[in-house]
Amino acid sequence: MENIITIDGPSGVGKGTVSLKIAKYLGWHILDSGALYRILALVAKRNQVSIDDETKLVALATELDVKFISLADLSKLQIIYAGHDIATEIRDETYGKIASQIAVNPEVRTALLARQRAFYTLPGLVADGRDMGTVVFPKAKYKFFLTASCEERALRRYKQLINIGIYVKLSELAVEIANRDQRDTTRTTAPLIAASDAFTIDTTKLSIEEVVECIVSKMVF
């Protein structure tokens, strides 16, 4: 699949911003798959659905009607659900924690699989997530896996949340990121790993522009 690019990796490696810039550069659509799990977490909380209620979670996942709209200046990605932009709301770490817990459920992941693949439309798609290159789009021509030190990722996430008015303690954020890494990399279904044919990029000491340049340099269309 030549017109799909997957960009996977843990929280805080810059996947979202890099994906936005790559999508803008190519004029393609974008999928923030991690947001789908956060949205599901938000909807479940609003509807008082327990994260252990697999049947209701699957039903909610099947009905998610979400649109991703990138602003022209790339300042943010609008996430439209039920007619409202919930991009800022779902970045609260409460939903990040719930999303990570929901993501270990294989039935929920299966329910969201078709929804994620439906985002692929011409001229192409940049898919950002944790299993885009291994499970959702395994035949994508270009696959990238971004990494960074846990300390750097916590600091980046801290700054990102502060910038949108969400206040957290850096130390608590570092612990949550470490816990999420543990859950994501050890889950039985679709664990967080690099695809065997993915280019791995350590972003710890790289700027967003340098990461984008590295990715673009690997692509030939």
Helices and strands as residue ranges (DSSP letters): E 4-8, H 15-26, E 29-32, H 33-46, H 54-63, E 66-70, E 77-81, E 84-85, G 89-91, H 93-102, H 106-117, E 125-129, I 132-136, E 142-147, H 150-163, H 170-186, E 199-202, H 208-218
